[in-house]
Amino acid sequence: MGERVLVTGSSGFIGAQVLRHLAAEEGVVVRVFLRPESNGADLPEGVEVVRGSFCDREALAGAVRGVDRIVHLAGVTKAFDEAGYDAGNVMPVQNLLAAVSEHNRGLKRFLFVSSLTVAGPASEGIRGVSEHDTPSPVSAYGRSKLRAEALCMKCAADFPVTIVRPPAVYGPGDRDVLQVFQMLAKGVLLSAGSSSSHARQRFSLIYVDDLVDGMMRAARSEAAAGGVYYITSPRSSSWDELIAAAQPVLGFSSIRKFSLPEPLLFFVATLLGAVGSLRKKPALINCDKVNELVQDYWVCSSGRAERDFGFRAETSLAEGVAKTIFWYRQKGWL
């Protein structure tokens, strides 16, 4: 295709898969923006590297000059407070957009990878939220992503911008959903909320290869310029459906389900948050994250993406779970 693509956040789970996807495309030159301390040893051959922080105007200028498209994945999922999330999710977008405005006004597309948490939970678990629904985030993380989206849309008149909002993403290399499979392998499942909430909860999932396909379709579709899209599987899943998909591969005979009540979760999150503050390291579970975990319906629809640029996730839950667990076992993670 003869184009140059800049990827930020390339050392993360999704970013690494984006690099593999682009490396397989003939004629595409890939450039990454890495922090000075990041290890670039695992980058595919031929990748251009620009190092710097998102506060470094000179480094950002060098990163955006001459690229045709930008895929912005970099961000944080854990922070102490709103200011911390803004520093990790809003400031980088602001400075990157400013660099594009100054040094690459001919950019063909700026793709911002946001999150379903921007929308907030759905009111039911089948159709879920759509792009027409007013965002109602329930966490500081989701609010920071929403503020970053607003910055992107302010620049949409100057160069083409597209926003994608993935739900939970799983696949080889992911460490978040790995924890669920590790529990299932031991015949146990812990979930947030009451036992009735466990039975009611539904969530959208997408296999990482399908997500990357949808992202790059959005980044190259003329119809997607200026749009917001959910990139997800055709239908939502329940805990029982996830268990059923994993059982033939993991081989467990039965599962003991334990539901953690909200008061207990918030108590534990408060303690972990205090410990994290003392250690100057954000906790994996804090009250902000619990606000997300206790919701019943993290569900969205990819209907608009299918209509505008032909995206449809091809990997079934059973196939994706099997591929993921096989990879975990190969790597000794499971």
C-alpha positions in Angstrom: 0.0 0.0 0.0 3.0 2.2 0.2 2.1 4.0 3.4 3.8 4.8 6.8 1.9 4.1 10.0 2.8 5.4 13.5 1.8 3.2 16.4 1.9 4.3 20.0 1.5 1.8 22.9 3.2 -0.8 20.7 4.7 -2.7 23.7 1.2 -3.5 25.1 -0.9 -6.6 24.4 -3.0 -5.0 21.6 -0.1 -2.9 20.3 2.1 -5.9 19.7 -0.6 -7.5 17.7 -1.1 -4.4 15.6 2.7 -4.5 14.8 2.4 -8.1 13.7 -0.6 -7.3 11.6 1.0 -4.4 9.8 4.4 -6.2 9.4 2.5 -8.8 7.3 1.2 -6.1 4.9 3.3 -5.6 1.8 4.6 -2.0 1.4 3.6 -0.7 4.8 6.4 1.0 6.8 5.7 0.9 10.6 7.0 3.5 13.0 6.6 3.3 16.8 6.9 5.9 19.5 8.6 4.4 22.5 9.4 5.7 25.9 13.2 6.1 26.5 13.2 3.2 28.9 11.1 0.8 26.8 12.7 -2.3 25.5 12.4 -2.5 21.7 14.1 -5.8 21.3 11.0 -7.7 20.3 9.9 -5.3 17.5 9.5 -6.8 14.1 12.3 -6.3 11.6 12.3 -3.0 9.8 10.2 -1.0 12.3 11.3 2.6 12.7 11.8 3.7 16.3 11.3 7.2 17.7 12.0 7.5 21.4 10.6 10.1 23.8 7.9 11.0 26.2 4.6 12.6 25.4 5.9 15.8 27.0 8.7 16.0 24.5 7.6 18.2 21.7 10.7 17.6 19.6 10.3 13.8 19.8 6.6 14.0 19.0 7.4 16.1 15.9 9.8 13.5 14.7 7.3 10.8 15.3 4.4 12.3 13.4 6.3 13.8 10.4 5.8 11.9 7.2 3.3 9.3 8.5 0.0 8.6 6.7 -1.9 7.2 9.6 -1.5 7.2 13.4 -2.9 4.4 15.7 -2.9 5.8 19.2 -3.0 3.0 21.8 -0.8 4.3 24.5 -2.5 5.0 27.9 -2.9 3.8 31.5 -5.5 1.5 33.0 -4.4 2.2 36.6 -3.8 5.4 38.5 -4.3 6.9 41.9 -6.9 9.5 40.9 -8.5 11.5 38.1 -5.3 13.6 37.7 -3.3 10.4 37.2 -5.7 9.1 34.6 -5.6 12.5 32.8 -1.8 12.4 32.8 -1.8 9.0 31.2 -4.8 9.2 28.9 -5.6 12.8 28.1 -2.2 14.7 28.1 -0.7 12.2 25.5 -3.6 12.7 23.2 -3.5 16.5 23.6 0.2 16.7 22.8 0.1 14.2 20.0 -2.7 16.0 18.3 -0.9 19.3 18.7 2.2 17.7 17.0 0.0 16.6 14.1 -1.5 20.0 13.7 1.9 21.6 13.5 3.9 19.0 11.6 1.6 16.8 9.6 -1.6 18.5 8.5 -1.8 16.1 5.6 -2.4 13.1 7.9 -4.8 10.6 6.3 -6.2 9.3 9.6 -5.8 9.6 13.4 -7.2 6.5 15.0 -7.8 6.8 18.7 -8.4 3.5 20.6 -10.7 4.4 23.4 -12.8 2.0 25.5 -16.3 0.8 26.1 -16.0 2.2 29.7 -16.6 5.6 28.1 -20.2 4.6 27.4 -20.8 3.1 30.8 -22.9 0.0 31.3 -25.9 -0.8 29.2 -29.4 -1.1 30.6 -29.8 -4.6 29.2 -27.5 -7.4 28.0 -28.5 -8.2 24.5 -28.4 -5.1 22.2 -26.2 -3.1 24.6 -25.1 0.5 24.0 -24.7 2.0 20.6 -22.8 5.0 19.3 -26.0 7.2 19.5 -26.3 6.7 23.3 -25.0 9.5 25.6 -21.8 8.4 27.3 -22.2 7.8 31.1 -18.9 6.5 32.4 -18.8 5.1 36.0 -15.1 5.2 36.5 -12.2 7.8 36.4 -10.6 5.7 33.7 -13.7 5.9 31.5 -14.1 9.7 32.2 -10.4 10.2 31.2 -11.0 8.4 27.9 -14.1 10.5 27.3 -12.1 13.7 27.7 -9.5 12.3 25.3 -12.2 11.6 22.8 -13.4 15.2 23.1 -10.0 16.4 22.2 -9.9 14.2 19.1 -13.2 15.5 17.9 -12.1 19.1 18.3 -9.4 18.3 15.7 -11.7 16.5 13.3 -12.1 19.6 11.1 -8.4 19.8 10.6 -7.6 16.2 9.8 -9.6 12.9 9.7 -10.1 11.4 13.1 -11.8 8.0 14.0 -12.5 6.7 17.5 -13.0 3.0 18.3 -14.2 1.7 21.6 -13.3 -2.0 22.2 -14.9 -4.0 25.1 -12.9 -6.6 27.0 -10.2 -8.0 24.7 -8.6 -11.4 25.0 -6.2 -13.6 23.1 -2.5 -14.7 23.2 -0.4 -12.3 25.2 -3.2 -10.9 27.4 -2.7 -11.0 31.1 -6.1 -9.7 32.3 -8.4 -12.4 31.1 -5.6 -14.9 31.9 -6.6 -14.6 35.5 -10.1 -15.9 34.7 -8.7 -18.9 33.0 -6.3 -19.6 35.8 -9.3 -19.7 38.2 -11.3 -21.9 35.9 -8.3 -24.3 35.6 -8.6 -24.7 39.4 -12.3 -25.3 39.2 -13.2 -21.9 40.8 -14.8 -18.7 39.5 -15.0 -15.5 41.6 -17.3 -12.8 40.3 -18.3 -9.4 41.6 -21.7 -8.8 43.1 -24.4 -11.0 44.5 -25.2 -14.5 43.2 -28.2 -13.1 41.3 -25.9 -10.6 39.7 -23.5 -13.4 38.6 -26.4 -15.1 36.8 -27.5 -11.9 35.2 -24.3 -10.4 34.0 -23.4 -10.3 30.4 -20.4 -8.7 28.7 -19.0 -8.1 25.2 -15.7 -9.7 24.3 -13.5 -9.6 21.3 -10.6 -11.8 20.2 -7.5 -9.6 19.6 -7.1 -10.6 15.9 -10.6 -9.5 15.2 -10.1 -6.2 17.1 -7.0 -5.4 15.1 -8.8 -6.2 11.8 -11.6 -3.8 12.9 -9.2 -1.1 14.0 -7.3 -1.1 10.7 -10.6 -1.2 8.7 -11.7 1.9 10.6 -8.4 3.6 10.1 -8.6 3.2 6.3 -12.3 3.7 5.7 -13.4 7.0 4.3 -16.9 6.4 5.7 -15.3 6.1 9.2 -13.7 9.6 9.2 -15.2 11.6 12.1 -17.0 8.6 13.5 -17.1 6.6 16.7 -17.4 2.8 16.6 -17.7 -0.2 18.8 -15.5 -3.1 17.7 -16.9 -6.2 19.2 -18.2 -9.7 18.6 -21.7 -10.1 17.2 -23.3 -11.2 20.5 -22.6 -10.8 24.2 -21.5 -13.6 26.5 -22.4 -14.8 30.0 -20.2 -16.3 32.6 -21.8 -19.7 32.0 -21.1 -19.4 28.2 -17.4 -18.5 29.0 -17.2 -21.5 31.3 -18.7 -23.8 28.6 -16.2 -22.6 26.1 -13.2 -23.2 28.4 -14.3 -26.6 29.8 -13.3 -28.8 26.8 -9.9 -27.2 26.7 -9.1 -26.9 30.4 -10.7 -30.2 31.2 -12.3 -29.3 34.6 -15.3 -31.4 35.6 -17.2 -28.8 37.6 -16.9 -25.2 38.8 -17.5 -23.7 42.2 -18.8 -20.2 41.9 -18.3 -17.6 44.5 -19.9 -14.2 44.4 -18.2 -11.4 46.3 -20.7 -8.8 47.7 -20.2 -5.2 46.8 -19.5 -4.0 50.4 -16.7 -6.6 50.7 -15.2 -5.6 47.4 -15.2 -1.9 48.2 -13.6 -2.6 51.6 -10.8 -4.7 50.0 -10.3 -2.1 47.3 -10.0 0.6 49.9 -7.3 -1.3 51.7 -5.4 -2.2 48.5 -5.7 1.5 47.4 -4.1 2.6 50.7 -1.3 0.1 50.4 -0.7 1.2 46.8 -0.5 4.8 47.9 2.1 3.9 50.5 4.1 2.0 47.9 3.6 4.7 45.3 2.2 2.1 42.9 -1.5 2.1 41.9 -3.3 -1.1 43.0 -4.7 -3.5 40.5 -8.1 -3.4 42.3 -9.3 -0.1 43.7 -12.7 1.5 44.3 -12.7 2.9 40.8 -12.2 -0.5 39.3 -14.9 -2.0 41.6 -17.4 0.5 40.2 -16.8 -1.2 36.8 -16.8 -4.8 38.1 -20.1 -4.7 39.8 -22.1 -3.6 36.7 -24.4 -6.1 35.1 -24.1 -5.3 31.4 -20.9 -4.2 29.7 -22.4 -4.8 26.3 -22.1 -2.9 23.0 -23.1 -3.4 19.4 -20.8 -3.4 16.3 -23.7 -2.8 13.9 -22.4 0.6 12.8 -19.0 -0.8 12.1 -20.5 -3.5 10.0 -22.6 -1.0 8.0 -19.8 1.6 7.4 -16.8 -0.6 6.7 -17.8 -4.2 6.6 -16.4 -5.3 9.9 -17.7 -8.5 11.5 -15.7 -10.5 14.1 -15.0 -13.9 12.7 -13.7 -15.7 15.8 -16.3 -17.6 17.8 -16.0 -17.6 21.6 -15.1 -21.3 21.6 -12.4 -20.9 18.9 -10.9 -17.8 20.6 -10.8 -19.3 24.0 -9.2 -22.5 22.7 -6.5 -20.5 20.8 -5.8 -18.4 23.8 -5.5 -21.2 26.3 -3.3 -23.2 23.9 -0.9 -20.2 23.7 -0.9 -19.8 27.5 0.1 -23.4 27.9 2.8 -23.1 25.3 4.3 -20.2 27.2 3.9 -21.8 30.6 1.4 -19.2 31.8 -1.2 -21.8 32.5 
